[in-house]
Amino acid sequence: MGKRKSAQKAPAKKKLAKLETIFDCPFCSHPQTIEIKINREKMTGTVLCRVCDVRWMTDIHDLMVPIDVYTAFIDSCESANNSGSREPDRDRDLDSDDDK
């Protein structure tokens, strides 16, 4: 008589690493001071530095995550540096009264 075959255990699922939401500031060079906030209702992504108070806002789509907003911010800073401007191009001004 043969031995019964035992059921094999399913392989353990690997946990995915969480994406960061806090980054280094390219203006003041402080580590972990840029905070990214995503507002899905208004479809906007906001970049804010806690030290030098740099603010930047852009439109987002459904699939964007904080690293995408930060990358867009860095690209905007680089394009502003290449054009000779001191501030990054802003998709929207935070101080405008367009919402009213």
Backbone as JSON, one array per atom type, in Angstrom:
{
  "sequence": "MGKRKSAQKAPAKKKLAKLETIFDCPFCSHPQTIEIKINREKMTGTVLCRVCDVRWMTDIHDLMVPIDVYTAFIDSCESANNSGSREPDRDRDLDSDDDK",
  "N": [[0.83, -1.16, 0.0], [0.39, 2.24, -0.72], [1.62, 5.47, 0.35], [-0.4, 8.24, 1.38], [-0.72, 11.25, -0.49], [0.22, 14.39, 0.66], [-1.34, 17.61, 0.81], [0.09, 20.4, -0.8], [1.41, 23.34, 0.67], [0.41, 26.68, -0.02], [2.54, 29.08, -1.56], [4.04, 31.7, 0.35], [2.85, 35.04, 0.21], [4.56, 37.84, -1.05], [5.18, 40.87, 0.6], [4.38, 44.07, -0.61], [6.46, 46.86, -0.95], [5.85, 49.97, 0.67], [5.12, 53.05, -0.92], [6.95, 56.09, -0.74], [5.98, 59.22, 0.8], [7.2, 61.46, 1.63], [9.9, 63.57, 0.9], [13.24, 64.72, -0.13], [14.16, 68.18, -0.11], [14.8, 70.15, -2.95], [15.5, 72.82, -2.89], [16.18, 73.88, -0.26], [17.77, 71.85, 0.6], [17.33, 70.18, 2.77], [16.85, 67.04, 4.32], [14.05, 64.86, 3.93], [11.84, 66.73, 4.04], [9.98, 67.62, 2.21], [6.61, 67.34, 1.66], [4.01, 65.51, 0.24], [0.75, 65.95, -0.78], [-2.26, 64.54, -1.82], [-5.27, 65.35, -3.29], [-7.97, 63.77, -4.06], [-10.62, 64.41, -4.62], [-10.62, 67.04, -5.66], [-8.78, 66.6, -7.57], [-6.03, 67.32, -7.42], [-2.54, 67.72, -6.77], [-0.33, 68.51, -4.18], [2.71, 70.04, -3.29], [4.78, 70.62, -0.56], [7.22, 72.21, 1.35], [8.45, 71.84, 4.57], [10.41, 73.38, 5.76], [11.58, 75.52, 4.1], [9.28, 76.51, 3.03], [8.37, 76.16, 0.38], [5.93, 75.94, -2.08], [3.89, 74.11, -4.31], [1.59, 73.27, -6.84], [-0.29, 70.94, -8.75], [-2.29, 69.53, -11.41], [-3.78, 66.3, -11.23], [-4.25, 62.83, -12.2], [-6.28, 59.84, -12.01], [-4.51, 57.67, -11.56], [-2.19, 58.62, -10.45], [0.39, 58.79, -7.97], [2.07, 59.85, -4.9], [4.88, 59.94, -5.56], [4.84, 60.43, -8.28], [3.84, 63.05, -8.39], [5.89, 64.39, -7.07], [7.99, 63.91, -8.88], [7.04, 65.33, -11.1], [7.21, 67.86, -9.99], [10.01, 68.14, -9.61], [10.81, 67.98, -12.31], [9.62, 70.32, -13.23], [11.06, 72.2, -11.77], [13.62, 71.82, -12.88], [13.15, 72.56, -15.55], [12.54, 75.23, -15.13], [15.0, 76.13, -14.18], [16.56, 75.76, -16.45], [15.43, 77.6, -18.17], [16.1, 79.96, -17.0], [14.6, 81.13, -15.04], [13.75, 81.82, -11.57], [11.88, 80.56, -9.94], [9.87, 77.56, -9.79], [7.8, 76.55, -12.57], [4.37, 76.99, -12.22], [1.47, 75.12, -12.23], [-0.92, 75.92, -11.2], [-1.8, 78.72, -9.22], [-1.5, 78.9, -5.77], [-2.55, 80.95, -4.24], [-4.62, 82.08, -5.63], [-7.98, 83.12, -6.26], [-9.74, 81.39, -7.62], [-11.53, 79.43, -6.92], [-13.81, 80.53, -5.88]],
  "CA": [[0.0, 0.0, 0.0], [1.16, 3.48, -0.83], [1.38, 6.55, 1.3], [-1.24, 9.3, 0.82], [-0.01, 12.49, -0.79], [-0.28, 15.52, 1.42], [-1.53, 18.81, 0.01], [1.18, 21.35, -0.65], [1.03, 24.66, 1.15], [0.58, 27.75, -0.99], [3.7, 29.91, -1.23], [3.71, 32.94, 1.05], [2.84, 36.22, -0.65], [5.52, 38.85, -0.68], [4.57, 42.17, 0.87], [4.89, 45.14, -1.44], [7.0, 48.0, -0.2], [5.02, 51.17, 0.58], [5.77, 54.17, -1.58], [7.19, 57.21, 0.15], [5.23, 60.45, 0.58], [8.04, 62.54, 2.12], [11.11, 63.56, 0.08], [14.23, 65.76, 0.13], [13.87, 69.45, -0.78], [15.89, 70.58, -3.82], [15.82, 74.23, -2.66], [16.89, 74.09, 1.0], [18.62, 70.67, 0.77], [17.04, 69.45, 4.0], [16.29, 65.72, 4.01], [12.72, 64.46, 4.4], [11.03, 67.89, 4.39], [8.93, 67.82, 1.21], [5.45, 66.5, 1.9], [3.11, 65.48, -0.91], [-0.65, 65.67, -0.44], [-3.09, 64.33, -3.01], [-6.68, 65.55, -3.06], [-8.65, 63.05, -5.15], [-11.88, 65.08, -4.94], [-10.31, 68.18, -6.52], [-7.82, 66.12, -8.55], [-4.83, 68.14, -7.34], [-1.43, 67.25, -5.95], [0.35, 69.66, -3.6], [4.06, 69.83, -2.76], [5.03, 71.62, 0.48], [8.42, 72.03, 2.15], [8.22, 72.3, 5.94], [11.48, 74.27, 6.2], [11.69, 76.74, 3.3], [7.91, 76.9, 2.67], [8.12, 76.08, -1.05], [4.63, 75.32, -2.37], [3.66, 73.89, -5.73], [0.37, 72.49, -7.03], [-0.5, 70.49, -10.12], [-3.43, 68.65, -11.65], [-3.42, 64.88, -11.25], [-5.27, 61.92, -12.7], [-6.62, 58.77, -11.07], [-3.44, 56.71, -11.33], [-1.0, 59.26, -9.89], [0.75, 58.58, -6.57], [2.94, 60.95, -4.48], [6.17, 59.98, -6.27], [4.57, 61.05, -9.58], [3.71, 64.48, -8.16], [7.25, 64.86, -6.76], [8.74, 63.88, -10.13], [6.58, 66.47, -11.89], [7.78, 69.04, -9.33], [11.43, 68.18, -9.94], [10.89, 68.31, -13.73], [9.27, 71.72, -13.35], [12.22, 72.95, -11.26], [14.69, 71.73, -13.86], [12.8, 73.37, -16.72], [12.67, 76.63, -14.71], [16.43, 76.43, -14.13], [17.06, 75.82, -17.81], [14.92, 78.8, -18.82], [16.66, 81.12, -16.32], [13.68, 81.62, -14.01], [14.15, 81.42, -10.23], [10.85, 79.74, -9.31], [9.33, 76.55, -10.69], [6.54, 76.86, -13.22], [3.25, 76.5, -11.42], [0.27, 74.84, -13.01], [-1.93, 76.75, -10.59], [-1.32, 79.52, -8.11], [-2.21, 78.55, -4.55], [-3.17, 82.12, -3.65], [-5.67, 82.62, -6.47], [-9.36, 82.96, -5.78], [-10.51, 80.77, -8.69], [-12.53, 78.52, -6.37], [-14.99, 81.28, -5.43]],
  "C": [[0.88, 1.24, 0.0], [0.77, 4.53, 0.21], [0.53, 7.63, 0.63], [-0.4, 10.56, 0.58], [-0.62, 13.63, 0.01], [-0.39, 16.75, 0.51], [-0.38, 19.78, 0.26], [0.64, 22.7, -0.18], [1.29, 25.68, 0.05], [1.79, 28.59, -0.59], [3.25, 31.21, -0.57], [3.8, 34.12, 0.09], [3.86, 37.22, -0.13], [4.8, 40.17, -0.45], [5.22, 43.21, -0.02], [5.38, 46.28, -0.56], [6.1, 49.21, -0.41], [5.82, 52.28, -0.09], [5.88, 55.35, -0.63], [6.28, 58.39, -0.21], [6.01, 61.67, 1.07], [9.41, 62.42, 1.44], [12.05, 64.67, 0.51], [13.9, 67.01, -0.69], [15.04, 69.86, -1.67], [16.32, 72.03, -3.58], [16.64, 74.43, -1.4], [17.81, 72.92, 1.36], [18.44, 69.96, 2.1], [16.44, 68.09, 3.64], [14.91, 65.54, 4.63], [11.87, 65.65, 4.84], [9.92, 68.18, 3.39], [7.82, 66.82, 1.48], [4.5, 66.63, 0.72], [1.72, 65.14, -0.41], [-1.44, 65.58, -1.73], [-4.55, 64.47, -2.61], [-7.42, 64.94, -4.26], [-9.97, 63.71, -5.55], [-11.67, 66.24, -5.91], [-9.32, 67.83, -7.62], [-6.59, 67.02, -8.62], [-3.79, 67.45, -6.47], [-0.65, 68.46, -5.47], [1.69, 69.24, -3.02], [4.31, 70.96, -1.76], [6.3, 71.26, 1.24], [8.17, 72.62, 3.53], [9.26, 73.3, 6.42], [11.47, 75.58, 5.43], [10.36, 77.21, 2.73], [7.69, 77.0, 1.15], [6.79, 75.37, -1.24], [4.48, 75.21, -3.88], [2.44, 72.99, -5.86], [0.23, 72.13, -8.5], [-1.78, 69.67, -10.2], [-2.95, 67.21, -11.71], [-4.51, 64.1, -11.94], [-5.39, 60.75, -11.74], [-5.46, 57.86, -10.69], [-2.2, 57.31, -10.68], [-0.86, 58.98, -8.4], [1.73, 59.69, -6.19], [4.28, 61.04, -5.22], [6.0, 60.62, -7.65], [4.48, 62.57, -9.46], [5.09, 65.08, -7.88], [8.1, 64.9, -8.03], [8.34, 65.03, -11.03], [7.13, 67.77, -11.32], [9.25, 69.21, -9.68], [11.62, 68.55, -11.42], [10.59, 69.79, -13.96], [10.41, 72.61, -12.85], [13.35, 72.96, -12.26], [14.39, 72.57, -15.08], [12.87, 74.85, -16.38], [14.13, 77.03, -14.65], [17.02, 76.57, -15.52], [16.6, 77.08, -18.53], [15.41, 80.08, -18.15], [15.76, 81.7, -15.26], [14.11, 81.12, -12.64], [13.15, 80.51, -9.56], [10.35, 78.7, -10.29], [8.04, 77.02, -11.34], [5.42, 76.25, -12.4], [2.07, 76.28, -12.34], [-0.89, 75.69, -12.51], [-1.31, 77.53, -9.45], [-2.15, 79.2, -6.88], [-2.98, 79.72, -3.96], [-4.32, 82.67, -4.49], [-7.04, 82.3, -5.88], [-10.25, 82.37, -6.85], [-11.64, 79.91, -8.17], [-13.82, 79.22, -6.01], [-15.94, 81.56, -6.55]]
}
